[in-house]
Amino acid sequence: MGIVRTGFNFMLGTFFGIYIAQNYNVPNIQKMANTGMAIAKSIEESNRKPKKRDAED
């Protein structure tokens, strides 16, 4: 029974997701994640501690 129930739930979720994607304006999650990572990387680089100069001291 578990395989049938799991398979039915998976198929129902897939069909529901396809319906939503075709009929509504769903944002592109991959594009949003890449934008977020680029923003986080720029913030991290701007707030990074300066490197120590061991050779000159």
N, C-alpha and C positions, 0 to 999 in steps of 0.2 A: 504493500500500500504506500510506503514512503516514496518509492521511485515514481509512482503514478502521480501522487500529490505534488511532489517536487517538480516533475516535468510539466504538469498542468499549470502550476504557479509560474514557472519560468516562461512558458508559452504565452500565458495571459499577460504577464509583464512586458514581454517583447512586443506583442501586438498593441498593447496600450501605449508603449513608448513610441512605436512607429506612428500610430494615430496622432499622438500629441506633436511629434516632430513635423508631421506633414501639415497639420492644421493650425498650429500656433507658432509664434515667433520665439523659438527657443534659442538662448545664447549659446555660442560656441565655447564649451568649457575648456578645450585645449588652448584656444587663443587667450582666454582669460587667465589661465594658469601661467602661460608663457609671459604675459604682461606683468603679472604679479611677481614672478621670479625675476624679471628684469628690474622692476622697481626695487625689490628687496636687495638685489645685488648692488644697485647704484647707491642705496642708503648705506649698505654695509661698507662699501669702498670709501664713501665720503666720511664715515665715522670711525674708520680704522685708525689704530694708534700708529704714530710714526715709527719707522724702523730705527733701531739703535745703531749708532755708528761706532763699531768696535775698533776699527783700524786707526781712527784719528785720535781717540782718547788715550 
